[in-house]
Amino acid sequence: MEACSLTDTFLSPADLPRLASQGLRVPAYPRSTLQPGVVHLGLGAFHRAHQAMVFDAMLAGGDTRWGIFGVAMRNPALADALAAQLGLYALQVASRNGVVWQVAGALLQTAVAAREPEKVISAIAAPATRWVTLTVTEKGYVPALADLLVQGLARRHAAGLAGLTVASCDNLTGNGRVLEALCLEAARRVSAGLAAWVQAHCKFPNSMVDRIVPAASPARLADARQTLGVPDAGALGTEGFTEWVLERRFADASDEAALASAGVTVVDDVRPFEDAKLRMLNGSHSAMAYIGAVAGLPTIAQCIAQPALHALVHGLMTYEIAPHLERQDWPAYRDALLARFANPELKHSVHQIANDGSKKILQRWTPPVHDLLQHGQRFERLAFAAAAWMRYCLARDEQGQTYVINDPLAEQLLALASTHAADAAATVQALGTLESVWGEELPRSAPWLASVTRQLERIHSHGMLKAAALLA
């Protein structure tokens, strides 16, 4: 949060008329009379720039059911700062049409699950609540989360209230089904009757969400203060592109039309969109993150501005990932991604994207490598990405600057990489055979390991960017 003096007054509803007169889009709906209809778990930057803006648009269109009760899972700082601003925060949207600011108003109340679980349970059980949405993890749900949800659902059941749509917006394959299974297991521990009610009356749609939202920065907060005339502890930046694809599976079927009116895509099967996003966007992001971290390029925009990396990412999506996807419009999606990566306003940190790589690789890189192996096709660009990750595990860039590896396996990865730092084959044998990272098949694939070794040798010999250029 930006340092402020004791006399600073943060963004508040009193500022909205002035900001509207200056041309900013601000909430025009009567926020003080609204009750939350959505409980969101995971009050981070992504939700506030993505789903919250969908609900904001629905409220602006006159549908008053979509106000948000936002729940931070552990850290109270943001929840308390937003509460002090009565849920208001500004969003800077950067697109090819320029940069615009707007103030979001869908967030009505906040809480912290670790500090006040009863408040969260009561919100889930409130008669006005219709939906629960989640953005809490990319690593997998834990039973404690399901227990929290089910306590709220149990109260609804006991009170004779309607079931809820519980929509996971996390980067997890089959996210709705995974969450549903955990919640049913937790409900069975309470009673068979509760489990039957949850299964019959609550819906857990799979979903895919897509919008690049860099972490908040002091520069962004300073820009917001200059634009708004007051400090904003919750200010965010994002891109113009946004996509939310939801499975047609709602507790209230009429919600489909309401969501579609705000730009949500409702489909029978989310998987083609989910696979394309995980492999094309997230997979390319991870590749650039490790390459950029080692090469000393701090942002994704600076990475894609390098001709060798632009060619690598274009080829990665075109020849190694997209041909085995079911999303039919993948050429347009690829081109949109390349344009989004190049957006200099986003300042998306490679080190932010590099976090928790050992938990992401299995979803982002392993499936396309399997497809290519099965069809006897080349995978040199994916092998280069894998080699870049192994070089990244040394925690030192090519200029000799050190960085912190933020990963649950950080200590093990650094130890293995450091032990074999000068020997590409030994490094690949140590890091490329970790089944927790790569799955069961790739650690035993001689062609794959040989290709990764060849690319790591090139990185050692030529440096990251020159090695990347050899792939063109």
N, C-alpha and C positions, 0 to 999 in steps of 0.2 A: 504494500500500500504506500502511496506517495506520502512523504513527510509533509505535514501541514501545521500551521501555527494554531494556537489556542483560539484565535478569533475567526478561523475559517468556518464557513457555513457550507455544508455539503449539499449536493443536488437534492432538491425536494419538490413536491408538487407546486409550491409557490413559484418555482422557476418556469413552469411549463408555458404560461401565457407569453412571457418574454421570449422564450426560445421559439415558440411558434411564430411570433412576429418577425423573428430573424430568418424564417424559412426552414427551420428544422421540423421534421415530422415528429410529433409527440402524441401521446395517448389522448384521444378526444372522448373516450368513453368514460362513464362515471365510476371510477375505480373504488371510491369509498363505499359504494353500495353493493359491490360484488362479493360473492362467497367463492372460495376456491372450489373448482370442479376437478382439478388435477393435482395429485400429490406426486411430486417428482423427487426421486432419490438420486443424489449425486449432483449437488448444486455447483457445478464447475463451469468453466468457460464455454465448453462445447454446447451444453444444454441451453445456456442463456443466449447463444448466438444461433441456435438451430431450432429445436422444438419450441422453445419459448417464443420465438418470433412467429412461428406458425399459429400458436395460440393467441398471440398479440393481434395477428391479422384477423383471426376469427372473432375476437372481441371487437375489433374495429368495424367489422362487418355487421355487428349487432347481435351476435350470438353470445350471450352473457354467461355461458356454462363453462368457460375454459380458463378461468383464472387459476393461478398456480400457487400451491403451498410447497415451497422449495426446501428440501432437506439436505443439509451438508452431513455427510456420514460421520466425520470425526472432528475436523478442524473448524472451530467456531469463528475464526477471524472474518471470513467473507460473509457468512450468514449474518453475523452481527452488524457488519458494515452496511450490508444491503438493508437490513431491518431499520437501521438509523435513517436510511434514505427512502423508507417506506416502499422498498422493492424497486425503485427506479434505477436505471443505469443507462448509459449511452453506448451505442454501437457504431463503430466506424466501418462502413462498407466500401471496399475498394474494388472497382471493376474497370473494364476498358472505357467506361463512360466517365471515370473520375472517382473522386472520393466524396462520400456524403456521410453525414452523421444523423442518427435518429435516436430517440429515447424510447425504450421499451417499457411497457407498463403491465404486462401480464402477471408478473411476480407480485403477489399480494401479501404473503406471509412467509416467514422462514423459521427453521428449527435446526437443531443439531442432534442427530440420532444418538450419538454416544453420550450426550449430556442430558437429553430430555426425551428418552424413548417413549414415554407415556404420551407426550404431545404428538409424536409422529403416529402412534397407534390410533389415537383419537381422531387424527386427521383422516387416516385411511377409512375409519369407521363412520365418518361424518355423513349425514344424509345427502349433502350436496355433492359429495365426491363421486365421480363417475369413472375416472381413469387413474391408474398409477403408471408413471413412466420411470425408466431407470437409465442412468449413464454412470455406472459405478466402477467398471472394470474392463480390461481387455484380456484378463488372465483367467477368468472363470469365476462363477458365483460360489459363495461359501454358504454353508447351512445356516449360519446366523442371520444372513439376509433373508432367507426364506422364512425363518422363525419370526422375524419382525413383521414381514408381510402377512403371514398367516395369523398373527395375533390380531391385526386389524381386520382381516377377513372374518375371523371367528366372531368378533363383535358385530360385524354386519349381519352375519348369519343369525346370531342370537337375537338381534333386534328386528329381524324380518325384513331387512333392507335388500335392495337389488345387488346382484353381483357386479364386478368391475371388469373393465378391459385393463389388463396389465401388460404394458408394451415395453419390452426391453429394447433400448436403443444402443446397446453395447456392441462393440466389434467382435461378436462371437458367432460362429457358425450355428445356425438353427437356434438363435438366442431365445426365441419365445418357447420353443419346446424344452430347452434346457431348464429355463426358469420354471416352466409348468411342472416338470418332473420333480424339481426340488420342492416346490410349494405343495404338491400333492403328498410327497413323502412327509413333509413337516405337518401337514394337516392330518395325516393318518396317525401320527403320534398323539394328536389331540383326541380325535374320534373318527370312526368310520363315517358317521353322519356328516361331519364337517368336510371330509375329503370328498364325499359324494356331492355335496353342495358346491364346492369349489369346482369340481369337474363339470358339473352341469351348468353352472351360472356364471362362472368367470372365464374369460377368454384371454389367451396368451399368444397374440399374433407374432410371427417372425417379422423382423423389420430390417431395413438397411438405411443408414443415414450417411450423408456425404456433405461435408462442408469443411473447408480448411479454417481452423481457428487457432492461431498462434497463442501461446501463453501471454498473459498480460505483462506489460513491461513498464518501467518508469517513463519511457518516452511516450507510450500510448496514454498514460495517465496525464502527462504534461500536455499532450495535444488536446485531450478532452477538456482539461481545465481552461485552456486558451479558448476553445470553441464554445464551451458552455458558460464561461464566466464564473464558474464555481468548481471546486474539486469534486470528482466522482470516483469513489473507491472501487466501483465495479465496472469501470469503462473497459470495453473490449474492441478488438479489431477483427474483421473477417473479410471474406471475399464475396463477390456478388452471387456466385454460383451456390445453389443449395438444392439438395435432393433428399426426399424422404419417401421410401417405398415401404408400404405396409401390406401385410397379408390380410385378405378379406375375412376377418375373424374377430368380430366385435360383440361385446355384451349387448350393445344397442346397435342394431343393424343400420339405423338411420344416421349413425355417425359417419358412414362412408361418404355421403353427399356433403356433409359439413367439412370434412377433411379435404375432399377433392376441391372444394371451393377455395381453399387456402393453398392449393398447389401440391397436395400430397398425392402420390401415385398409389392406388389401391389395386392389388393384383392377387391372383390365386396362388402364385408361387414366387416368393421373393428370391429364391436361390440364384437364378441367373444374374440378378443385380448384385446380390451379396458377393458372389464369386468374383464378378468383374471388379467390384470395389476393392475387395481384399487383395486381389492379385495385381490389378493394374495400378490403382492409386496407392494403396498401402505398400504393395510390393516394391513399386518404383520409389516411393518415399524412403523406405528402409535402405534400398540400394544407395540412393543419393546421400542419405544420412551418414552411412559409414564411409563412403568415398569422400564426402565433404569434410567430415571430422578429421580424417587423416591428411587430406590435402590442405587443410587450413581454410576452407570455404565455410563461413559460418551460417549461411542461410540457403534454403532450397533455391531461391531465385538466383543466387550467385552460382550455385551448382549448374543449373540448367542453362545459364548464360555461357558456360564453357562449351564450345562446339563439340568436343569429344564426348562430353556427358549428355548433351542433347541428342547426339546420334546414338549413344548407348541406350538411353531410356526409350527413344523412339523405336529402336530395333528390339529392345526387350519386350515392349508391349506388342509390337507388330508381328514378330516372328516366333516368340517363345511363350507368350502368355495368351494373347487374344484368340489365336486359331482354335484353341480347345475350350473356349467359353461358349455359353449359350445365349449371351446377350447379343442380340442381332445388330444393334446400332454401335458396335464397339469401335469402328473407325471414327465416328463423330465423338464418342466418349474419349477416345485416345487424344484426339486433337484438342478437345476441351481441357483435358488434364494437362497437356503440354502448355497451353496458354495459362492455366491456373498456376502451374509451377513457376512460370516466369513473372508472376505479379510481384513487382518489387515492394509494393506497399505492405505485403503480409509479413515480411521479415520472419519467416518460419524457421526457427532454429534447428539445425541438424542435430544438435545434441539433445534437444527435446524429443525429436522423432526417434533417436537412437535408443532411448530408454527402454529397458525391459526386452531387449532383442531376443534373448533366449526363449522368451514366451511367445514371441510374435512370428518367428521364422517358420514354425511348423504350419501356420495358417497361410502365410504370405508367399513363401518360396517353395516349400516342399510339394504341394499339389501340382503346380505347373511342371516341376522337374519330373514327377512321376508320369505325367502325361507325355512328356517328350521322350522319356526312356521307353515307355510302352510303344511309341510309334517310331522308335529308332531315329529320332530327330536330334539336332544339335542343341546344346544348352550352354554355349560359351558365355553369354551375358549373365545368366543366372549363376554360373560358376564364378564369374568375376565378382558378382555381388557377394557371394559366399566368401571368397578370398578377401574382399575388402572388409567384411565383418571380422575375419580372423586377424587381419592386420590392425583393425580398430581395437581389438582386445588387448593390445600392448599399452593402451592408455597414454600414447604419446604420438603427436602428429609429426609430419615430415619436416617441420621447422624446429622440432625438439621441445615443443610446448606440451606439457602434460594436461590431462583432463580426467575427470572422474567418470568411471563407468557405472551408470545407475542401472543395476540389473540384479535380480535375486541370486544369480550365480556369479556375481562380479569377482569375488575372491578366487574362485576356482578358474574362471576364464582367464584372468590376469596371470595366475600362476602357470597355467598350461601354455599360454602364449609366450610368456617370458622365458620359460624353460627351453623352448624350441625356436626362439626368435629368429635365428639366422638360417634355419633349416625348414624350407617350405614343406617338404614331404612329411617331416616329423610333426610340424604344426597341424597339417591337415589330418594326419593320423590321430592326433590328440584331440583337436577341436571338432573335426568332421565326423567323428564316430560317437558323439554324445547323442544317445537316442532320445533324451529328454528335449533336445533342440531340434533334431532332424527326423525323428521317427525311427522306425525299425528298418526300413528298406535302404535308404540312402547310405547309412554307415557301412553297408555291405556291398555297395555298388562300385565295382572297380572303375568303370568308365567315368562315373561322376567324380569320384575321389581323384582320379588322374587329371580330369579337366580342372578341378579346383586347384590342384597342385600346380599345374601349368600356369594358371592365372596368378597365383600367389608368387611364383617365381618371377613372373613379369613385373609385378608390383615391386618386389624387392630390387629387381635389376634396373627398372626404368623410372620408378616413381608412379604414383597413382594416376595422374592425368595422362602421362605419356603411355602408360600401360593401357588405359581406357581407349586411347586413340588407336591402338593396334587392333581393336575389335571392329573398327569401322570398315 
